[in-house]
């Protein structure tokens, strides 16, 4: 195992539990999810959505048990890559690495579409001027690149402030609904097993799992965590618990405002305004305007957090030679992975520029297609990680106990395999696209995996020493 004590190491002891939790939750964009994405969940699951979040949270908690146990033995910025390599072999881990790069970039770059649309609409509302979406997207891209270059300290502070504002406005909404009235249904139907596990809710489970995409990024920042794996483990469980409980609570507020018997029909009638209407009916007008502005900061926070996750994968793979070595450089003062960040920014600029030049839809195209690619990739990686954890821990850490080494990761693999099948079956719902576009999206993920495996096999044949070094970089706990 190689400890990262080189001049190009990431900033050690830079992030505490709070910083990790804020960074992960910011990537999930809570306000954007509740306002813009949850209506689609209601469309497919109706009143069962709050319970669906709790079930998904339980699955993610099981996954986290094995993943965090594994993290005791590997502390690497390429979290999926390192875990899967150790458990399933270097070729599989290299394929997973390339899939992770594609997935995180897909999630990050797709968010430029959402921010561009939201910013353009908001700007036109307050100024009467129409500005193309890509102007706002490219401006955000430059700011994200600059903040990423400034280092994780600055990023954590920015993300913390933006996340607190998002959560605050959602809490105010919940309190207003509970205190001011407008409640038509106090029923706990949303959490009844017969409601949640109804066969018709299969598509809902494919969607609500997406609310947890990115929680595993705590492990990506493990090299920069203060307190080592204890901090990472604490942050991971806090993030999973918060996502499950908070989203379940806020969506239950929406259900009781509309009524459990009416929420599905309301979502079908007007999904775009479903949650906005709850804001309008229950909070003062100025706060609704604040919410509209916070949708922009929510998308921006997600961009920044996902940029940091994506560039650390580029960094980790460059450091070990799976990608060009130059990507493994960090800034001498901030310890930010500047070369990897520059590449991630360039890739995003090319994609946003292509959508602008060819007049493609930033929402129905860039946002939906990119997020679907990321969603498929992350779920696949979750499932592969579960298998890797079982194989590695049973062979190398039986003292961790049967639950951590086998039961928890085994159950999470079974559940995630079902979710992956549900996502593939419901892919047209996620992308809003036809068969050809969906095949391209799936094909990109497959090509990434094949390319990663091929690269590892090439290194095994032509550069055995470099091959043996794959996924061996780790950080000592005392750092």
Secondary structure, DSSP 8 states (H G I E B T S, - for coil): -EE--STT---TT-B-HHHHHHHHHHHH-HHHIIIIIHHHHHHHHGGGHHHHHHHHHHHHHHHHHHHHHHHTT---SSHHHHHHHHHH-HHHHHHHHHHHHHHHHHHHHHHHHHHHHHHHHHHHHHH-----HHHHHHHHHHHHHHHHHH-HHHHHHHHHHHHHHHHHHHHHHHHHHHHH--------GGG-HHHHT-GGGHHHHHHHGGGGTTTTHHHHTGGGBTTTHHHHHHHHHHHHHHHHHHHHHHHHHHHHHH-TTTHHHHHHH-TTTHHHHHHHHHS-HHHHHHHHHHHHHHHHHHHHHHHHHHHHHHHHHHHTTSS-GGGG---TTT---HHHHHHHHHHHHHHHHHHHHTT--IIIIIIHHHHHHHHHHHHHHHHHHHHHHHHHHHHH-GGG-HIIIIIHHHHHHHHHHHHHHHHHHTHHHHH---HHHHHHHHHHHHHHHHHHHHHHHHHHHH-HHHHHTTT-EE--TT-
